Amino acid sequence: MTTFNDLPDIPEEVTTIVTDFEQLDSIIERYFPDKFFYLKLVLASGYATLFINGITQPISLFLLGDPSTKKSTLLEIMRGLDRVLWSDIFSPASFVSGARDIEGGDLLPRLRNKCLVTPELGVLFKDRNLPQTLGLLTRLLDGFGYVRHTGFGEVGVHENVRFNWCAAIVKIQPKHWDLFGHLGHRLLFLHLENENESVEAEEDRLVRMITEDRDYNEKLAICRNAVIAFFQNIQARYPEGVTWNTAMDNPRAKRIVVKAARMLKYLRGTIDDPVFFEEATRLTQSLYNICRGYALMHDRTRIIFNDVESVLAVMLDSAPPERKKLLLTLLKQNGEIDADQYMEISKHDHKRVLGEFNDFEILNIVEFIQDNSMKRIRLKPEFSWLLNKKILKMIELHN
């Protein structure tokens, strides 16, 4: 395990042991304001869950956002962690390459109980062989290993391989969501919004940067070493890993995790003949594991109600953007909206709005309300839990 003596030039801020979550929060927010929520969710999903015994299902969480949102910076902060395997260039074939006489040639065996971090994955979604690639990833992200046959014979891994994967990409094209649905959803997403700064605020920030701030690489080193110190502390407290007592979890929080998985199941449904929905079992387990990682980041081995903010963020960001937008608008309108209202809010034309309303009805998310003068939809009763004041507050914090 890495120790402080192994780390060169550790800044003063991190020479005192980072013993708790609040200290880590303070350091990250100081150097990368408003990014800690995203970082802690990535760390909770991709790294903290590796300390929890009994998890066998891989978690994949991809960051979405424009280049200015610091996606890659958040992943760079993870780079020095013991269980991170960093890869700047990703090729699906590298998981099981079939290369002979090359020590450590295949990626998959080296990923066991580690987190693969890929700072730029955009090239994957531009590949003409994307359907075949997603088919391979679907199998790998089931955690059952992977075997194929080449001219050299059988290559691959028969045993289960549990790993996590964190990556960054600018955007998922609309056509890819249907492809995900047909092949089986395995990817979860977290969207980083652009900062809405005025011209003056941006200029002031940049002046402070070149006048008072530390160099970017120095800030990155401070945050990276703080994260290393934080997880060294977790490793010291739980040298044999965390054995989770699910009976101690807050029952209401667990119910919200299940409800969120079902909501995402319908939000990601593929409209075909017939309509295709993913199985909620896998989604529930993934969201529950993220919630547990989030709790462990707060030095708890049980989930409480506040931990579900992690699940709500992933639930919404893992849905196609236009469906997320309509759902959020419904929530702001207390679960009901008519076509004219949504045309005004979304700036979409009447035909498109009616199409989106019809899609939500087909997906069993809403029902049409009888109104002779206007098409109007209402959230189905099974999703009314989203209108709870505490739930709405958590959602509004990050949207």
HUVEN-V120852 format. One line per field, one symbol per residue. burial: b if it has 16 or more other C-alpha atoms within 10 Angstrom, else e. A space follows every 50 residues. Layout:
# HUVEN-V120852
burial = ???
This chain:
# HUVEN-V120852
burial = eeeeeeeeebeeebeeebbbeeebbebbeebbeebbebbbbbbbbbbbbb bbeebbbbbbbbbbbeeebbbbbbbbbbbbbebbbbeeebeeeebbbbee eeeebbbbbebbbbbbbbbbbeebbeeeeebebbebbbebbbbbbbeeee eeeebbbeebbbbbbbbbbbeeeeeebbbbbbbbbbbbbbbbeeeeeeee eeeeeeeeeeeeeeeeeebbbbbbbbbbbbbbbbeeeeeebbeeeeeebe eebbebbbbbbbbbbbbbbbeeeeebbbebeebbbbbbbbbbbbbbbbee bbbbbebbbbbbbbbbbbbbbebbebbbbbbeeebbbbbeebbeeeeeee eebbebbbbbbbbebbbbeeeeeebbbbbeeeeeebbeeebbebbeeee
